Amino acid sequence: MIRCSTGSKPVFSASAAIECIARALTEIKAQDELTDADIGAVLGKSEDQAAKYRTGLATMDAVTFARGKREWNGRFTGYLDNLCVMSRPGKVDDRQGHTSLLEAALAFSVALQDGEFSPDEVLANRSTLENARDAIDAQLRKLRPAA
């Protein structure tokens, strides 16, 4: 059984991350009726190496991962994305999320006093904006079962 989607609070480990990618590639292979050679062509790797990724016998480098994400997007990264979020220490509750959203709204309001949210202002407020995005994502995850 693949641990990347089991339990209420999965543990992030190298093996769990590899299993998430393997599960995604196995599903993509079946759904799209691909061969390991087809997967390898997309990932820029040999058929044998693609089979190792698909069966969880190898880790992949960032370029290979990016090729998979570019081709299959959430189908490829969904299980790993879920593992990364669900295994985070602590949990942001709805009140903290609400505060993050209001902080981001205030940052937008202040930045827009001159009529524009400049790249420098985005950079200065990056953490605030990313916290708000995390709060929104947490609400949207309530709409679908865990992968």
C-alpha positions as CSV (number, residue, x, y, z in Angstrom):
1,M,0.0,0.0,0.0
2,I,1.3,3.4,-0.9
3,R,1.7,5.6,2.2
4,C,1.5,8.9,0.3
5,S,-2.3,9.0,0.7
6,T,-3.0,7.0,3.8
7,G,-3.7,8.0,7.4
8,S,-5.0,11.2,8.7
9,K,-1.5,12.7,9.1
10,P,1.1,11.1,6.8
11,V,4.7,11.2,7.6
12,F,7.0,12.8,5.0
13,S,9.9,10.6,4.2
14,A,12.0,9.9,1.1
15,S,10.2,6.6,0.6
16,A,6.8,8.2,0.9
17,A,7.7,10.9,-1.7
18,I,9.1,8.3,-4.1
19,E,5.9,6.2,-3.6
20,C,3.7,9.2,-4.5
21,I,5.6,9.7,-7.8
22,A,5.5,6.0,-8.5
23,R,1.7,5.9,-7.9
24,A,1.1,8.9,-10.1
25,L,3.2,7.4,-13.0
26,T,1.5,4.0,-12.6
27,E,-1.9,5.7,-12.9
28,I,-0.9,7.9,-15.8
29,K,0.6,4.9,-17.6
30,A,-2.7,3.0,-17.3
31,Q,-5.1,5.9,-18.0
32,D,-3.2,7.1,-21.1
33,E,-2.3,3.6,-22.2
34,L,1.4,4.4,-22.3
35,T,4.5,2.2,-22.2
36,D,7.5,2.8,-20.0
37,A,9.3,3.9,-23.2
38,D,6.6,6.6,-23.7
39,I,7.0,7.8,-20.1
40,G,10.7,7.9,-20.6
41,A,10.4,9.9,-23.8
42,V,8.4,12.6,-21.9
43,L,10.8,12.6,-19.0
44,G,13.9,12.5,-21.1
45,K,15.0,9.2,-19.7
46,S,15.4,5.6,-20.9
47,E,12.6,3.1,-20.8
48,D,14.4,1.2,-18.0
49,Q,14.8,4.4,-15.9
50,A,11.1,5.3,-16.4
51,A,10.2,1.9,-15.2
52,K,12.3,2.4,-12.1
53,Y,10.5,5.7,-11.3
54,R,7.1,4.1,-11.9
55,T,7.9,1.2,-9.5
56,G,9.6,3.4,-6.9
57,L,13.0,2.0,-7.4
58,A,14.7,5.4,-8.2
59,T,14.6,9.0,-7.3
60,M,14.4,11.6,-10.0
61,D,16.3,14.9,-10.5
62,A,14.6,18.3,-10.6
63,V,14.7,18.6,-14.4
64,T,13.0,15.2,-14.8
65,F,10.4,16.1,-12.2
66,A,9.8,19.4,-14.0
67,R,9.3,17.6,-17.3
68,G,6.7,15.4,-15.7
69,K,5.0,18.3,-14.1
70,R,5.0,20.2,-17.4
71,E,3.4,17.3,-19.2
72,W,0.9,15.9,-16.7
73,N,0.6,18.8,-14.1
74,G,-1.5,17.8,-11.1
75,R,-1.9,14.2,-12.3
76,F,1.8,13.8,-11.8
77,T,2.3,16.0,-8.7
78,G,-1.0,15.6,-6.9
79,Y,-0.1,12.8,-4.5
80,L,3.2,14.4,-3.7
81,D,1.6,17.9,-3.3
82,N,-0.9,16.3,-0.9
83,L,1.8,14.6,1.1
84,C,3.8,17.8,1.4
85,V,0.8,19.7,2.7
86,M,-0.7,17.0,4.9
87,S,2.5,16.1,6.6
88,R,3.4,19.7,7.6
89,P,4.0,20.1,11.3
90,G,1.1,21.9,13.0
91,K,-2.1,23.0,11.3
92,V,-3.3,26.4,10.4
93,D,-6.8,26.7,11.7
94,D,-9.5,28.7,9.9
95,R,-9.1,31.8,12.2
96,Q,-5.4,31.9,11.3
97,G,-6.2,31.5,7.7
98,H,-8.7,34.4,7.9
99,T,-6.1,36.6,9.5
100,S,-3.7,35.7,6.6
101,L,-6.3,36.7,4.1
102,L,-6.9,40.0,5.8
103,E,-3.2,40.7,6.0
104,A,-2.9,40.1,2.3
105,A,-5.9,42.4,1.6
106,L,-4.2,45.1,3.7
107,A,-0.9,44.7,1.8
108,F,-2.8,45.0,-1.5
109,S,-4.6,48.1,-0.2
110,V,-1.5,49.8,1.0
111,A,0.4,49.0,-2.2
112,L,-2.4,50.2,-4.4
113,Q,-2.4,53.7,-2.9
114,D,-0.2,54.7,-5.9
115,G,-2.4,52.8,-8.3
116,E,-0.1,49.8,-8.9
117,F,1.3,46.7,-7.0
118,S,4.9,46.9,-8.2
119,P,7.2,43.9,-8.4
120,D,9.2,45.3,-5.5
121,E,6.0,45.5,-3.4
122,V,5.1,41.9,-4.4
123,L,8.6,40.9,-3.3
124,A,8.3,42.8,0.0
125,N,4.9,41.1,0.7
126,R,5.7,37.7,-0.7
127,S,5.4,35.9,2.6
128,T,2.1,37.5,3.4
129,L,0.7,36.6,-0.1
130,E,1.9,33.0,0.1
131,N,0.3,32.7,3.6
132,A,-2.9,33.9,2.1
133,R,-2.6,31.5,-0.8
134,D,-2.1,28.6,1.7
135,A,-5.2,29.7,3.6
136,I,-7.2,29.7,0.4
137,D,-5.8,26.3,-0.7
138,A,-6.8,24.9,2.8
139,Q,-10.4,25.9,2.2
140,L,-10.4,24.5,-1.3
141,R,-9.1,21.2,-0.1
142,K,-12.3,20.8,2.0
143,L,-14.1,20.3,-1.3
144,R,-12.4,17.1,-2.4
145,P,-11.4,14.0,-0.6
146,A,-7.7,13.5,0.1
147,A,-5.9,11.9,-2.8
